[in-house]
Amino acid sequence: MNPIRSALARALLSPKPRPPRARHYATSATGGATQPESVAAEMVRYALGGARPGSSPDEAMRILEQGASNLQGGGEGCGEAVGMLMLAMSTLLYRSGRRQEAMEKLKATNQVAPAAFRVAAWEATMGLCMEAGQVINTSVSPDDLVDLSIKDDNIKWSDQGHLKCRVNAIKGLIALLNGETESAQLFFDGCKDLCAGVGNKQTENAVLSYCEYLHCVGDFPLATQMYERVLEALTMEDMSGNFLAACNMVPEEVSLGATCSYGQLLSHSGKFSEAEDYLTRALKKAEDQFGANHPKVGIVLTCVARMYKLKAKAEGSSSIMVQEGLYRKALEVLRAPAINSEGVSKQMDWRDIISLARGEYAELLLIQSNRKAEGERMKEWAEHAWRNSRLTLAQALEFSGPSKPTVVDTRIGRVM
């Protein structure tokens, strides 16, 4: 019998444990896990890590669903175990390209899981909404569950602070995306002290959002310090042991995002050799995690091409052929619609990045006398497709100095 199923069978056939007592939100990553939590953790590692070659997402989903079904309504640790399994199910759905189903699973998690898992589910839901290009305002609440959860007597005070930090950081990211930098500052001010302790209580995702805020407002010295902290913390963390995150907010996505965003910061600072190093690392991470033809690879390729643009401008050199090759590949893996298609006004995944890449590509064509007509068509398409509320496409294309940098967030595939 499969070892995962054997462990599950032992857990389900053992006598019912006593009713749950007050406890902190713990997972097997923190020690002291109950048997249901330990079994669930192994199932999650199996499902998301690929326990053996050839295992299908459908098989992994069946295992997770079976575990969650049998553990619901059990005793101590079963609520946490179900929370782990349901977050993992949403991540599996997201990685299979089924974003809407992942969001439905996250909503279901809010109805059955303990406090910390509800916060993680809301965090992931907001991440998917931002990725989908939905308009969100900062008054959004986690279905009125986060405030209630944070006041739960079963959560110790220090953990309440970290949960609030995660909520405020997501609201800060939403504000930043909407161009509301003053509102973003208020949200990040409420959690920056906890962000200084990056590496504890799964706050790396919150810290990355804070880094990008600092980056966007031009505080490069502090942004550099915080990016380096979060990257160091991520190298020391066992990513397979973090069960309080889902979808595009899991540690692997945070690691990719921090590496790529730091590469962009180095590029904006004129440190092109270091920028190339970090962006190359980000590209390898994206290819290793998602495959060479995944849209996330296209997002990183766009950032690499933009780095070469800034480098050529700073050094008075030319890298037209290199940039063009990168933009062509990026648009290919992003599955950008054809320029002569009529789908610009319709729902389009990765709209920010496709519009940005097409706008950058158009600028390359416009400086070549024999390709100006092609460049004009591409520029018109990109301007028509652009929907970013914080800045115009022209502003996104023109880096005018550290006070107004444009940052691409790989987690959500948006431009800030």
VOBAKE-351638 format. One record per residue (C-alpha): y, z, x. Coordinates in steps of 0.02 Angstrom, whole numbers, plus 32768, in hexadecimal, padded with zeros to 4 digits. Example, Ala and Ser with C-alpha at 12.3 -4.5 7.8 and 13.67 -1.06 7.14 Angstrom:
BEGIN
7F1F81868267/7FCB816582AC/
END
This chain:
BEGIN
800080008000/80B17FDD8039/80F2807D8090/8190807E8028/812D80777F87/80B680FB7FC9/814781717FE9/818D81507F3D/80E481707EED/80D482177F47/818182497F0D/815F82197E59/80B3826A7E4F/80EB83117E96/811B839E7E1F/81CA83967DD5/824583F37E45/82AC84837E02/8353845C7DAD/83DF84297E23/845084AC7E6F/850484967EA6/8508842A7F42/857A83C27FAC/856C83067FA5/84EA82F1802C/847B8261805D/83F0825780DA/8472821D8158/84BB82CB815B/841A832D8163/83CF83A480E4/839A831B806E/8320833B7FE1/827E82DA7FD2/82C382617F4E/8359823E7FBD/82EB821E8054/827B81A77FF2/8313814D7FAA/835F813D8058/82C380E7809A/82C080728005/837680438023/8356802080DA/82C17FB580AA/83207F548024/83C07F338086/83797F2B8134/82E97EB58113/824E7F1D8136/81E77E868160/82057DCB817A/81F97D6480DC/82217DF38064/82877DB27FD2/83237DFF7F81/82C47E007EDC/823A7E6B7F25/82B87EE27F71/83147EEE7ECB/82727F187E6E/824E7FA57EE7/82FD7FEE7ED3/82F87FDF7E15/824D80327E0C/828980C27E77/832980DD7E12/82CB80D57D6D/824B81577DA1/82C781CE7DF0/834781D67D62/8349827D7D0A/82E882D57D94/831383727DF1/836F839D7E90/83A483077EF5/837282877E72/842682647E3F/845682407EF3/83B981D67F0A/83E1816E7E70/849481597EAF/845481167F55/83DF809C7F00/8460805A7E86/84E4803F7F0C/84607FE37F72/84347F777EDB/84EA7F447EC8/84F37F187F81/84557EB07F74/849C7E527EDE/85407E357F3A/84E87DF17FD4/84867D7B7F62/85297D327F21/851F7D897E79/85C77DE17E7A/85D67DFD7DBE/85297E4B7DB4/85567EBA7E48/85F07EF67DEA/85877F1D7D50/85107F837DBB/85A27FE37E06/85E0800A7D57/8535804C7D2A/853880B97DC7/85D381107D84/856F81487CEC/84DD819B7D45/850881C87DF9/855B82647E42/8611826C7E74/861282207F23/85AB818C7EE9/8624816C7E5A/86B181637ED7/864C80EA7F43/862480807EA9/86DC80797E76/8710804F7F29/86947FBE7F2B/86C97F847E7E/877E7F797EB5/87467F1E7F53/86EC7E9A7EEB/877F7E8A7E73/87F47E6A7F07/877A7DED7F51/87717D927EAA/882F7D817EA9/88467DEE7E10/88F17E3A7DF3/88E57EF77E03/896E7F7A7E00/896F801F7E5A/896A80857DBA/88B480537DA5/884180E97DA0/878580F17DBD/876080F47D03/87AD81A27D01/871981DF7D68/876181FB7E15/87DB82857DE7/875482DC7D83/86D882C67E0F/874C830B7E93/876383A97E2D/86A883BF7E1C/8673846F7E50/85DE84247EAA/864D83D07F2C/869584397FB7/874F84307FDB/874483CA807C/86DC83458026/8759833D7F96/87DD830E8016/87768280805C/8750823C7FAF/880A823E7F85/882B81E6802A/87B4815A7FFA/880581477F4F/88B781477F96/888980CA801E/8847804E7F9E/88E480647F35/894A804B7FD4/88EB7FAA7FF9/890C7F6C7F49/89C67F937F5B/89CA7F398003/89757EA27FB7/89F87EA17F2C/8A867EA77FAA/8AB57F5A7F79/8AC57FA28027/8B27803C7FF0/8A9F806A7F74/8A1C80487FF8/8A7480C0806E/8A6D814B7FEC/89B281357FD4/898E812F808E/8A0181C280B1/898D82258040/88F7820580AD/893481E0815E/890A8290819B/885582778165/885981C881AF/887C821A8257/87CD8265824A/877B81BA823C/86BF81C18250/86A6824E81D3/86708242811D/866881838118/8725816D8127/871F80D5819C/8741805F810A/87DB80C480D8/881880C6818C/88068008819B/88767FF38102/88F580698153/88EB800281F4/89127F638195/89A67FB78140/89EC7FEA81EB/89CA7F3A822A/8A237EE88196/8ABF7F5381A6/8ACA7F318260/8A997FDB82A8/8A2F7F8B832F/8A1E802483A2/89D68096831B/8971800782D0/89237FE9837C/88F880A0838E/88A780A882E2/8848800482F3/87FE80428396/87CD80E78346/8774809782B4/8719801B8325/86E180A88397/86A4810E8302/8643807982BE/85EA805C8363/85AB810F835E/8573810B82A8/84C680E18269/84FC806381E7/845280668193/846E811E816E/850D810C8106/84DB810D804F/8588812E8006/85CA807C8007/85A07FD87FB5/85C07F1C7FB3/86557EE5801D/867F7F99804B/85DE7FC380AB/85EB7FF28165/85B27F4681A0/86447EF78141/86BC7F7B8185/86817F598236/869C7E9E8220/87457EBB81CE/87837F338254/874C7EBF82E1/879F7E278293/883F7E828262/88517ECF830E/883A7E218359/88C87DE582E9/89367E778322/89177E4B83D9/89427D9783B2/89E47DCD835C/8A097E3683F7/89F57D9F846A/89577DE484BC/88F57D4484A2/88667D62851C/883B7E0884C8/88587DBC841C/87DD7D328441/875D7DB2847A/87697E1983D9/876E7D828366/86D47D3B83BF/867D7DE183A0/86B07DD982EA/866B7D2982DB/85C47D5E8324/85BE7DF482AE/85DF7D838219/855A7D06824D/84DA7D8E8271/84F97DEA81CD/85107D598155/84D47CB981A8/85347C2D81FC/85657BD88159/85A37C6E80F7/86597C7380BA/867A7D0F8122/865D7CA481BB/86E17C2C8178/875C7CBC8167/87457CEF821D/874F7C398258/87F77C2C8200/88337CC58261/87F47C7A8305/88517BD882E3/88F17C3782BB/88E07C938360/88D97BED83BC/89747BB4835D/89D67C4D8396/89957C3B8447/89C87B848451/8A757BAE840E/8A8D7C3E8488/8A4F7BDD851F/8A9E7B3784F2/89F37AE584F5/898D7A818478/88E57AA78429/88EB7A2E8397/883879F383A8/87F47AA583B7/88587AE28321/88297A4B82B7/87707A6382DD/877A7B1B82AC/87D77AF98209/875F7A6D81D9/86C97AE081F5/871F7B71819C/87457B088102/86937AC58103/86417B718100/86C37BB28084/868B7B248012/873E7AEC7FF6/87567A717F66/878179BE7F94/883C799B7F9C/882D79187F14/87CF798E7EA0/881C79D87E03/87DA7A877E1F/88737AD27E74/88B17B2E7DDA/88067B6F7DAC/87AD7C097DED/878A7BEF7EA5/87367C687F1C/87917C907FBD/88317C3F7F7B/88A47C997FF6/88407C64808E/881F7BB18057/88D87B97802F/890B7BE580D5/888E7B7D813A/88C37ADD80E0/897A7B0680FC/895D7B2381B5/88F47A8481C2/897E7A22816A/89FD7A5C81EC/898D7A158275/8983796E821D/8A3E796481FB/8A6A796682B4/89FB78CD82D0/8A597830829E/89BD77D18269/8980785E81F7/8A1F7896819E/89EA785280F5/894678B280FE/89A7794D8132/8A1F793E809F/899079348023/893C79CB8071/89DE7A2E8074/8A007A087FBC/89507A407F8E/89607AE37FF0/8A0A7B0D7FA3/89C67AEC7EF5/892C7B577F13/898A7BEB7F61/89957C827EEC/89C27D117F61/8A487D817F13/8A817DD57FB5/8AB97D3C8014/8ACB7C808006/8A567C0B8060/8AE57BDA80D4/8AFC7C918103/8A417CA68121/8A407C0E8193/8AD57C4481FB/8AC07CDC826D/8B737D11828E/8B4D7DAD82F2/8AFD7E5A82E4/8B6A7E89824F/8B157E0B81DC/8A617DEC8210/89E07DA1819B/89397DFB819C/88957DB5815A/881E7E398116/876A7DFB8127/87267E8080AF/87817E37801A/87AC7D8B805E/88657D9F803B/89087D858099/89827E1580A9/
END
